[in-house]
Amino acid sequence: MNISRREFVKQAAIAAAAVPTIVRAQTVQPKEAVNPLPVRVGMTDWNLGQRGDITKIALAREIGLDGIQVSLQFPVDGSHALRDSQTQAAFRRAALENRIQICSLAIGSPGRSRLPLHTNPAAAILLTEAVEVARNLGTNNILLPILGDSHIDMTSQSQVDTFVAMMKEVARYAEQYDVVVGIEDWIPAEDNLRLLDAIGSDHVAVYYDAHNIVSRDARKGRGQDIYAEPKMLGKRISQVHVKNANMLLSTPGGKVDWPRMAQEFYEIGYHGWYVLETNSPTNDIVVDTRANIEYVKKTFRMPPSA
């Protein structure tokens, strides 16, 4: 069929106008195809070799970690360690240069003269100082272990009341710096909720370590469902430790079913760090830690943002 030149030009123009629409339709990705947020893996400085050692930041980079949990110690010999502002600046500079994030600040042993941490008047002063140190290092998360000699007896109302009173004041200070103090302990989720409700601040939370909970229940001869605890604590979990005793995370037979626990963290919408507190079974810290990083990034998932 013969068409006029005018009709040919008109039809060509219509076809050309349709092309961008077709291309756009082909290049728009469905929502499910968008890559999820990456899982962030950090590691404790003591498992990298030594608490408060600035050289462990470079080691973390060499291994391929995303972050490091550094320790704030309170030496009884009068030395300042990480309490010194120049040392804090050096740590922050080393983290920037190595592209490693200081994911949290861990409270190291304050010395026996200052224990138990939850009843000694010095503890509140040390914790408020730790809030400032964390902020100066560029992290908003503190690990406060109340284990061992600092363990709280939840059947002792005086211990509970003293700890709550102290943490109310620490929380008031932490709010000013937007820092969260995460409590790591051996007590059940119900008791942690009791403490947090009494403290009444979003700036005090739970630093969750499932391996500690399993060990606690084994010692007490009870089989509490640890996989129910993440749902109970929910948004009150500030950060998570991951470990498998002295074995690699991938080694079967450990105390925690990590794939199952990973699903629990995913379902509560946990977006925080997974911090390795792992040893080196082959005595090759680089190889073993890389294997653990690979396991975490394969096993854990970051839920979509709300």
BELTALIN-V97946 format. One record per pair of residues at least 6 apart in sequence whose C-alpha atoms are under 7 Angstrom apart, sorted by the first residue. I is the first residue (numbers start at 0). J is the second residue. Records with the same first field share a line. If there is no record, write none. Layout:
# BELTALIN-V97946
I->J + J
This chain:
# BELTALIN-V97946
35->301 + 303
36->301
37->301
38->296 + 300 + 301
39->65 + 272 + 273
40->64 + 65 + 66 + 272 + 273 + 274 + 292
41->64 + 65 + 66 + 67 + 68 + 102 + 272 + 273 + 274 + 275
42->66 + 67 + 68 + 274 + 275 + 276
43->67 + 68 + 69 + 274 + 275 + 276
44->50 + 51 + 55 + 67 + 68 + 69 + 70
46->276 + 277 + 278
47->55
50->69 + 70
51->69 + 70 + 71
53->90
56->67 + 93 + 94 + 99
57->97
59->67
60->97 + 99
62->285 + 289
63->289
65->99 + 100
66->99 + 100 + 101 + 102
67->100 + 101 + 102
68->101 + 102 + 103 + 104 + 105
69->101 + 103 + 104 + 105
70->104 + 105 + 106 + 107
71->81 + 104 + 105 + 106 + 107
72->80 + 81 + 106 + 107 + 108 + 109
73->109
75->110
81->87
82->132
87->135 + 136
90->136
91->136
94->100 + 101
101->137 + 138
102->138
103->138 + 139 + 140 + 141 + 142
104->133 + 140 + 141 + 142
105->141 + 142 + 143
106->142 + 143 + 144
113->119 + 121
114->148 + 149
115->148 + 149
116->122 + 149
117->149 + 162
118->161 + 162
123->165 + 169
126->169
127->169 + 172
130->173 + 178
133->139
134->176
139->177 + 178 + 179
140->178 + 179 + 180
141->179 + 180 + 181
142->180 + 181 + 182 + 183 + 206
143->180 + 181 + 182 + 183
144->182 + 183 + 184
145->151 + 182 + 183 + 184
146->184 + 185
151->158
152->158
153->159
163->194 + 197 + 198
166->198
167->198
170->200 + 202 + 203
173->179 + 202
174->202
178->202
179->202 + 203 + 204
180->202 + 203 + 204
181->203 + 204 + 205 + 206 + 237
182->204 + 205 + 206
183->205 + 206 + 207
185->211 + 212 + 215
188->228 + 231 + 232
195->203 + 204
204->235 + 236 + 237
205->235 + 236 + 237
206->236 + 237 + 238 + 239
207->236 + 238 + 239 + 240
208->239 + 240 + 241
210->242 + 254 + 255
212->225
213->254
216->222 + 223
226->260 + 263
229->263 + 264
230->267
233->267
238->271 + 272 + 273
239->272 + 273 + 274
240->273 + 274 + 275 + 276
241->273 + 274 + 275 + 276
242->248 + 275 + 276 + 277
243->253 + 254 + 277
245->278 + 280
246->280
247->291
248->291 + 294
249->294
258->298
261->298 + 299
265->300 + 301 + 302
268->302
270->301 + 302
279->287
